């Protein structure tokens, strides 16, 4: 089977989903929403999402 629609949702996002992650300060795809301070949603990268899940990082974005 072909994979013609792979990544189609990324095409609709600004800059194809790429931005600076507020935690690690790298310019990567920031696709994952996590709850920050005051229940504000913050988009983070895949690596930071896993680190938050395992308790290695905490969101302290102002």
mmCIF file as gemmi writes it, N, C-alpha and C atoms, coordinates in Angstrom:
data_model
loop_
_atom_site.group_PDB
_atom_site.id
_atom_site.type_symbol
_atom_site.label_atom_id
_atom_site.label_alt_id
_atom_site.label_comp_id
_atom_site.label_asym_id
_atom_site.label_entity_id
_atom_site.label_seq_id
_atom_site.pdbx_PDB_ins_code
_atom_site.Cartn_x
_atom_site.Cartn_y
_atom_site.Cartn_z
_atom_site.occupancy
_atom_site.B_iso_or_equiv
_atom_site.pdbx_formal_charge
_atom_site.auth_seq_id
_atom_site.auth_asym_id
_atom_site.pdbx_PDB_model_num
ATOM 1 N N . UNK Axp A 1 ? 0.826 -1.181 0 1 0 ? 1 A 1
ATOM 2 C CA . UNK Axp A 1 ? 0 0 0 1 0 ? 1 A 1
ATOM 3 C C . UNK Axp A 1 ? 0.874 1.251 0 1 0 ? 1 A 1
ATOM 4 N N . UNK Axp A 2 ? 0.406 2.258 -0.694 1 0 ? 2 A 1
ATOM 5 C CA . UNK Axp A 2 ? 1.158 3.508 -0.724 1 0 ? 2 A 1
ATOM 6 C C . UNK Axp A 2 ? 0.873 4.32 0.532 1 0 ? 2 A 1
ATOM 7 N N . UNK Axp A 3 ? 1.749 5.255 0.792 1 0 ? 3 A 1
ATOM 8 C CA . UNK Axp A 3 ? 1.617 6.105 1.975 1 0 ? 3 A 1
ATOM 9 C C . UNK Axp A 3 ? 1.51 7.552 1.522 1 0 ? 3 A 1
ATOM 10 N N . UNK Axp A 4 ? 0.524 7.833 0.687 1 0 ? 4 A 1
ATOM 11 C CA . UNK Axp A 4 ? 0.377 9.144 0.064 1 0 ? 4 A 1
ATOM 12 C C . UNK Axp A 4 ? -0.023 10.229 1.046 1 0 ? 4 A 1
ATOM 13 N N . UNK Axp A 5 ? -0.677 9.875 2.13 1 0 ? 5 A 1
ATOM 14 C CA . UNK Axp A 5 ? -1.194 10.891 3.049 1 0 ? 5 A 1
ATOM 15 C C . UNK Axp A 5 ? -0.338 11.042 4.306 1 0 ? 5 A 1
ATOM 16 N N . UNK Axp A 6 ? 0.813 10.438 4.342 1 0 ? 6 A 1
ATOM 17 C CA . UNK Axp A 6 ? 1.667 10.52 5.522 1 0 ? 6 A 1
ATOM 18 C C . UNK Axp A 6 ? 2.169 11.951 5.709 1 0 ? 6 A 1
ATOM 19 N N . UNK Axp A 7 ? 1.935 12.522 6.878 1 0 ? 7 A 1
ATOM 20 C CA . UNK Axp A 7 ? 2.39 13.872 7.175 1 0 ? 7 A 1
ATOM 21 C C . UNK Axp A 7 ? 1.505 14.957 6.618 1 0 ? 7 A 1
ATOM 22 N N . UNK Axp A 8 ? 0.315 14.613 6.14 1 0 ? 8 A 1
ATOM 23 C CA . UNK Axp A 8 ? -0.561 15.62 5.548 1 0 ? 8 A 1
ATOM 24 C C . UNK Axp A 8 ? -1.01 16.644 6.58 1 0 ? 8 A 1
ATOM 25 N N . UNK Axp A 9 ? -1.211 16.234 7.82 1 0 ? 9 A 1
ATOM 26 C CA . UNK Axp A 9 ? -1.612 17.159 8.874 1 0 ? 9 A 1
ATOM 27 C C . UNK Axp A 9 ? -0.543 18.178 9.194 1 0 ? 9 A 1
ATOM 28 N N . UNK Axp A 10 ? 0.72 17.828 8.972 1 0 ? 10 A 1
ATOM 29 C CA . UNK Axp A 10 ? 1.817 18.767 9.226 1 0 ? 10 A 1
ATOM 30 C C . UNK Axp A 10 ? 1.859 19.879 8.191 1 0 ? 10 A 1
ATOM 31 N N . UNK Axp A 11 ? 1.384 19.605 7.005 1 0 ? 11 A 1
ATOM 32 C CA . UNK Axp A 11 ? 1.412 20.615 5.952 1 0 ? 11 A 1
ATOM 33 C C . UNK Axp A 11 ? 0.511 21.799 6.276 1 0 ? 11 A 1
ATOM 34 N N . UNK Axp A 12 ? -0.529 21.557 7.069 1 0 ? 12 A 1
ATOM 35 C CA . UNK Axp A 12 ? -1.478 22.612 7.408 1 0 ? 12 A 1
ATOM 36 C C . UNK Axp A 12 ? -0.997 23.488 8.551 1 0 ? 12 A 1
ATOM 37 N N . UNK Axp A 13 ? -0.042 23.006 9.349 1 0 ? 13 A 1
ATOM 38 C CA . UNK Axp A 13 ? 0.473 23.783 10.478 1 0 ? 13 A 1
ATOM 39 C C . UNK Axp A 13 ? 1.436 24.865 10.001 1 0 ? 13 A 1
ATOM 40 N N . UNK Axp A 14 ? 1.534 25.972 10.738 1 0 ? 14 A 1
ATOM 41 C CA . UNK Axp A 14 ? 2.507 26.992 10.347 1 0 ? 14 A 1
ATOM 42 C C . UNK Axp A 14 ? 3.931 26.441 10.429 1 0 ? 14 A 1
ATOM 43 N N . UNK Axp A 15 ? 4.698 26.707 9.407 1 0 ? 15 A 1
ATOM 44 C CA . UNK Axp A 15 ? 6.095 26.257 9.313 1 0 ? 15 A 1
ATOM 45 C C . UNK Axp A 15 ? 6.196 24.733 9.399 1 0 ? 15 A 1
ATOM 46 N N . UNK Axp A 16 ? 5.143 24.045 8.984 1 0 ? 16 A 1
ATOM 47 C CA . UNK Axp A 16 ? 5.075 22.578 8.967 1 0 ? 16 A 1
ATOM 48 C C . UNK Axp A 16 ? 5.342 21.965 10.336 1 0 ? 16 A 1
ATOM 49 N N . UNK Axp A 17 ? 4.928 22.651 11.399 1 0 ? 17 A 1
ATOM 50 C CA . UNK Axp A 17 ? 5.046 22.112 12.754 1 0 ? 17 A 1
ATOM 51 C C . UNK Axp A 17 ? 6.372 22.383 13.417 1 0 ? 17 A 1
ATOM 52 N N . UNK Axp A 18 ? 7.263 23.074 12.744 1 0 ? 18 A 1
ATOM 53 C CA . UNK Axp A 18 ? 8.577 23.329 13.326 1 0 ? 18 A 1
ATOM 54 C C . UNK Axp A 18 ? 8.591 24.66 14.061 1 0 ? 18 A 1
ATOM 55 N N . UNK Axp A 19 ? 9.194 24.631 15.252 1 0 ? 19 A 1
ATOM 56 C CA . UNK Axp A 19 ? 9.351 25.838 16.07 1 0 ? 19 A 1
ATOM 57 C C . UNK Axp A 19 ? 10.383 25.526 17.141 1 0 ? 19 A 1
ATOM 58 N N . UNK Axp A 20 ? 10.652 26.487 17.985 1 0 ? 20 A 1
ATOM 59 C CA . UNK Axp A 20 ? 11.609 26.283 19.068 1 0 ? 20 A 1
ATOM 60 C C . UNK Axp A 20 ? 10.882 25.691 20.266 1 0 ? 20 A 1
ATOM 61 N N . UNK Axp A 21 ? 11.377 24.58 20.759 1 0 ? 21 A 1
ATOM 62 C CA . UNK Axp A 21 ? 10.796 23.948 21.943 1 0 ? 21 A 1
ATOM 63 C C . UNK Axp A 21 ? 11.116 24.838 23.147 1 0 ? 21 A 1
ATOM 64 N N . UNK Axp A 22 ? 10.117 25.169 23.962 1 0 ? 22 A 1
ATOM 65 C CA . UNK Axp A 22 ? 10.37 26.06 25.093 1 0 ? 22 A 1
ATOM 66 C C . UNK Axp A 22 ? 11.213 25.439 26.2 1 0 ? 22 A 1
ATOM 67 N N . UNK Axp A 23 ? 11.361 24.126 26.214 1 0 ? 23 A 1
ATOM 68 C CA . UNK Axp A 23 ? 12.144 23.487 27.267 1 0 ? 23 A 1
ATOM 69 C C . UNK Axp A 23 ? 13.599 23.26 26.874 1 0 ? 23 A 1
ATOM 70 N N . UNK Axp A 24 ? 13.837 22.703 25.696 1 0 ? 24 A 1
ATOM 71 C CA . UNK Axp A 24 ? 15.212 22.375 25.304 1 0 ? 24 A 1
ATOM 72 C C . UNK Axp A 24 ? 15.816 23.398 24.349 1 0 ? 24 A 1
ATOM 73 N N . UNK Axp A 25 ? 15.015 24.366 23.896 1 0 ? 25 A 1
ATOM 74 C CA . UNK Axp A 25 ? 15.461 25.472 23.042 1 0 ? 25 A 1
ATOM 75 C C . UNK Axp A 25 ? 16.012 25.014 21.691 1 0 ? 25 A 1
ATOM 76 N N . UNK Axp A 26 ? 15.601 23.834 21.216 1 0 ? 26 A 1
ATOM 77 C CA . UNK Axp A 26 ? 15.99 23.37 19.887 1 0 ? 26 A 1
ATOM 78 C C . UNK Axp A 26 ? 14.875 23.672 18.908 1 0 ? 26 A 1
ATOM 79 N N . UNK Axp A 27 ? 15.227 23.873 17.65 1 0 ? 27 A 1
ATOM 80 C CA . UNK Axp A 27 ? 14.222 24.096 16.608 1 0 ? 27 A 1
ATOM 81 C C . UNK Axp A 27 ? 13.879 22.738 16.002 1 0 ? 27 A 1
ATOM 82 N N . UNK Axp A 28 ? 12.763 22.185 16.448 1 0 ? 28 A 1
ATOM 83 C CA . UNK Axp A 28 ? 12.3 20.872 16.01 1 0 ? 28 A 1
ATOM 84 C C . UNK Axp A 28 ? 10.786 20.929 15.864 1 0 ? 28 A 1
ATOM 85 N N . UNK Axp A 29 ? 10.18 19.807 15.549 1 0 ? 29 A 1
ATOM 86 C CA . UNK Axp A 29 ? 8.728 19.747 15.468 1 0 ? 29 A 1
ATOM 87 C C . UNK Axp A 29 ? 8.157 19.76 16.885 1 0 ? 29 A 1
ATOM 88 N N . UNK Axp A 30 ? 7.352 20.758 17.163 1 0 ? 30 A 1
ATOM 89 C CA . UNK Axp A 30 ? 6.691 20.854 18.468 1 0 ? 30 A 1
ATOM 90 C C . UNK Axp A 30 ? 5.217 20.52 18.255 1 0 ? 30 A 1
ATOM 91 N N . UNK Axp A 31 ? 4.87 19.284 18.521 1 0 ? 31 A 1
ATOM 92 C CA . UNK Axp A 31 ? 3.544 18.775 18.198 1 0 ? 31 A 1
ATOM 93 C C . UNK Axp A 31 ? 2.753 18.327 19.413 1 0 ? 31 A 1
ATOM 94 N N . UNK Axp A 32 ? 3.386 18.214 20.557 1 0 ? 32 A 1
ATOM 95 C CA . UNK Axp A 32 ? 2.755 17.594 21.71 1 0 ? 32 A 1
ATOM 96 C C . UNK Axp A 32 ? 2.369 18.642 22.733 1 0 ? 32 A 1
ATOM 97 N N . UNK Axp A 33 ? 1.117 18.615 23.177 1 0 ? 33 A 1
ATOM 98 C CA . UNK Axp A 33 ? 0.638 19.581 24.159 1 0 ? 33 A 1
ATOM 99 C C . UNK Axp A 33 ? 0.783 19.011 25.552 1 0 ? 33 A 1
ATOM 100 N N . UNK Axp A 34 ? 1.34 19.804 26.444 1 0 ? 34 A 1
ATOM 101 C CA . UNK Axp A 34 ? 1.47 19.452 27.852 1 0 ? 34 A 1
ATOM 102 C C . UNK Axp A 34 ? 0.898 20.59 28.677 1 0 ? 34 A 1
ATOM 103 N N . UNK Axp A 35 ? 0.417 20.286 29.86 1 0 ? 35 A 1
ATOM 104 C CA . UNK Axp A 35 ? -0.115 21.322 30.737 1 0 ? 35 A 1
ATOM 105 C C . UNK Axp A 35 ? 1.03 22.022 31.449 1 0 ? 35 A 1
ATOM 106 N N . UNK Axp A 36 ? 1.045 23.345 31.338 1 0 ? 36 A 1
ATOM 107 C CA . UNK Axp A 36 ? 2.075 24.143 31.987 1 0 ? 36 A 1
ATOM 108 C C . UNK Axp A 36 ? 1.526 24.8 33.239 1 0 ? 36 A 1
ATOM 109 N N . UNK Axp A 37 ? 2.074 25.96 33.561 1 0 ? 37 A 1
ATOM 110 C CA . UNK Axp A 37 ? 1.624 26.711 34.725 1 0 ? 37 A 1
ATOM 111 C C . UNK Axp A 37 ? 0.207 27.214 34.488 1 0 ? 37 A 1
ATOM 112 N N . UNK Axp A 38 ? -0.598 27.226 35.533 1 0 ? 38 A 1
ATOM 113 C CA . UNK Axp A 38 ? -1.98 27.702 35.484 1 0 ? 38 A 1
ATOM 114 C C . UNK Axp A 38 ? -2.807 26.954 34.434 1 0 ? 38 A 1
ATOM 115 N N . UNK Axp A 39 ? -2.506 25.682 34.233 1 0 ? 39 A 1
ATOM 116 C CA . UNK Axp A 39 ? -3.202 24.827 33.261 1 0 ? 39 A 1
ATOM 117 C C . UNK Axp A 39 ? -3.158 25.363 31.844 1 0 ? 39 A 1
ATOM 118 N N . UNK Axp A 40 ? -2.155 26.169 31.53 1 0 ? 40 A 1
ATOM 119 C CA . UNK Axp A 40 ? -1.968 26.65 30.16 1 0 ? 40 A 1
ATOM 120 C C . UNK Axp A 40 ? -1.316 25.528 29.355 1 0 ? 40 A 1
ATOM 121 N N . UNK Axp A 41 ? -1.76 25.349 28.119 1 0 ? 41 A 1
ATOM 122 C CA . UNK Axp A 41 ? -1.192 24.304 27.279 1 0 ? 41 A 1
ATOM 123 C C . UNK Axp A 41 ? 0.047 24.829 26.569 1 0 ? 41 A 1
ATOM 124 N N . UNK Axp A 42 ? 1.115 24.043 26.629 1 0 ? 42 A 1
ATOM 125 C CA . UNK Axp A 42 ? 2.392 24.389 26.01 1 0 ? 42 A 1
ATOM 126 C C . UNK Axp A 42 ? 2.74 23.273 25.042 1 0 ? 42 A 1
ATOM 127 N N . UNK Axp A 43 ? 3.146 23.633 23.831 1 0 ? 43 A 1
ATOM 128 C CA . UNK Axp A 43 ? 3.551 22.625 22.852 1 0 ? 43 A 1
ATOM 129 C C . UNK Axp A 43 ? 5.045 22.364 23.013 1 0 ? 43 A 1
ATOM 130 N N . UNK Axp A 44 ? 5.403 21.088 23.144 1 0 ? 44 A 1
ATOM 131 C CA . UNK Axp A 44 ? 6.788 20.686 23.325 1 0 ? 44 A 1
ATOM 132 C C . UNK Axp A 44 ? 7.161 19.63 22.297 1 0 ? 44 A 1
ATOM 133 N N . UNK Axp A 45 ? 8.46 19.33 22.2 1 0 ? 45 A 1
ATOM 134 C CA . UNK Axp A 45 ? 8.933 18.326 21.247 1 0 ? 45 A 1
ATOM 135 C C . UNK Axp A 45 ? 8.758 16.915 21.826 1 0 ? 45 A 1
ATOM 136 N N . UNK Axp A 46 ? 9.015 15.937 21.014 1 0 ? 46 A 1
ATOM 137 C CA . UNK Axp A 46 ? 8.821 14.539 21.384 1 0 ? 46 A 1
ATOM 138 C C . UNK Axp A 46 ? 9.744 14.121 22.528 1 0 ? 46 A 1
ATOM 139 N N . UNK Axp A 47 ? 10.99 14.582 22.507 1 0 ? 47 A 1
ATOM 140 C CA . UNK Axp A 47 ? 11.968 14.21 23.529 1 0 ? 47 A 1
ATOM 141 C C . UNK Axp A 47 ? 11.576 14.793 24.879 1 0 ? 47 A 1
ATOM 142 N N . UNK Axp A 48 ? 11.148 16.059 24.89 1 0 ? 48 A 1
ATOM 143 C CA . UNK Axp A 48 ? 10.753 16.706 26.138 1 0 ? 48 A 1
ATOM 144 C C . UNK Axp A 48 ? 9.464 16.113 26.684 1 0 ? 48 A 1
ATOM 145 N N . UNK Axp A 49 ? 8.559 15.691 25.811 1 0 ? 49 A 1
ATOM 146 C CA . UNK Axp A 49 ? 7.317 15.065 26.254 1 0 ? 49 A 1
ATOM 147 C C . UNK Axp A 49 ? 7.627 13.779 27.01 1 0 ? 49 A 1
ATOM 148 N N . UNK Axp A 50 ? 8.56 12.995 26.497 1 0 ? 50 A 1
ATOM 149 C CA . UNK Axp A 50 ? 8.947 11.755 27.166 1 0 ? 50 A 1
ATOM 150 C C . UNK Axp A 50 ? 9.645 12.04 28.488 1 0 ? 50 A 1
ATOM 151 N N . UNK Axp A 51 ? 10.474 13.094 28.526 1 0 ? 51 A 1
ATOM 152 C CA . UNK Axp A 51 ? 11.177 13.445 29.761 1 0 ? 51 A 1
ATOM 153 C C . UNK Axp A 51 ? 10.199 13.925 30.834 1 0 ? 51 A 1
ATOM 154 N N . UNK Axp A 52 ? 9.16 14.646 30.436 1 0 ? 52 A 1
ATOM 155 C CA . UNK Axp A 52 ? 8.138 15.09 31.389 1 0 ? 52 A 1
ATOM 156 C C . UNK Axp A 52 ? 7.375 13.893 31.931 1 0 ? 52 A 1
ATOM 157 N N . UNK Axp A 53 ? 7.066 12.96 31.056 1 0 ? 53 A 1
ATOM 158 C CA . UNK Axp A 53 ? 6.322 11.767 31.455 1 0 ? 53 A 1
ATOM 159 C C . UNK Axp A 53 ? 7.091 10.946 32.482 1 0 ? 53 A 1
ATOM 160 N N . UNK Axp A 54 ? 8.401 10.869 32.331 1 0 ? 54 A 1
ATOM 161 C CA . UNK Axp A 54 ? 9.233 10.068 33.228 1 0 ? 54 A 1
ATOM 162 C C . UNK Axp A 54 ? 9.761 10.86 34.418 1 0 ? 54 A 1
ATOM 163 N N . UNK Axp A 55 ? 9.357 12.13 34.535 1 0 ? 55 A 1
ATOM 164 C CA . UNK Axp A 55 ? 9.725 12.934 35.686 1 0 ? 55 A 1
ATOM 165 C C . UNK Axp A 55 ? 11.112 13.548 35.631 1 0 ? 55 A 1
ATOM 166 N N . UNK Axp A 56 ? 11.736 13.585 34.474 1 0 ? 56 A 1
ATOM 167 C CA . UNK Axp A 56 ? 13.085 14.13 34.373 1 0 ? 56 A 1
ATOM 168 C C . UNK Axp A 56 ? 13.093 15.626 34.1 1 0 ? 56 A 1
ATOM 169 N N . UNK Axp A 57 ? 11.985 16.149 33.54 1 0 ? 57 A 1
ATOM 170 C CA . UNK Axp A 57 ? 11.863 17.571 33.281 1 0 ? 57 A 1
ATOM 171 C C . UNK Axp A 57 ? 10.522 18.052 33.805 1 0 ? 57 A 1
ATOM 172 N N . UNK Axp A 58 ? 10.476 19.337 34.141 1 0 ? 58 A 1
ATOM 173 C CA . UNK Axp A 58 ? 9.22 19.956 34.548 1 0 ? 58 A 1
ATOM 174 C C . UNK Axp A 58 ? 9.024 21.205 33.718 1 0 ? 58 A 1
ATOM 175 N N . UNK Axp A 59 ? 7.761 21.539 33.459 1 0 ? 59 A 1
ATOM 176 C CA . UNK Axp A 59 ? 7.457 22.72 32.683 1 0 ? 59 A 1
ATOM 177 C C . UNK Axp A 59 ? 7.47 23.929 33.604 1 0 ? 59 A 1
ATOM 178 N N . UNK Axp A 60 ? 8.377 24.844 33.327 1 0 ? 60 A 1
ATOM 179 C CA . UNK Axp A 60 ? 8.459 26.097 34.079 1 0 ? 60 A 1
ATOM 180 C C . UNK Axp A 60 ? 8.631 27.232 33.095 1 0 ? 60 A 1
ATOM 181 N N . UNK Axp A 61 ? 7.706 27.303 32.136 1 0 ? 61 A 1
ATOM 182 C CA . UNK Axp A 61 ? 7.778 28.296 31.073 1 0 ? 61 A 1
ATOM 183 C C . UNK Axp A 61 ? 6.93 29.491 31.477 1 0 ? 61 A 1
ATOM 184 N N . UNK Axp A 62 ? 7.502 30.668 31.348 1 0 ? 62 A 1
ATOM 185 C CA . UNK Axp A 62 ? 6.752 31.873 31.726 1 0 ? 62 A 1
ATOM 186 C C . UNK Axp A 62 ? 6.023 32.447 30.546 1 0 ? 62 A 1
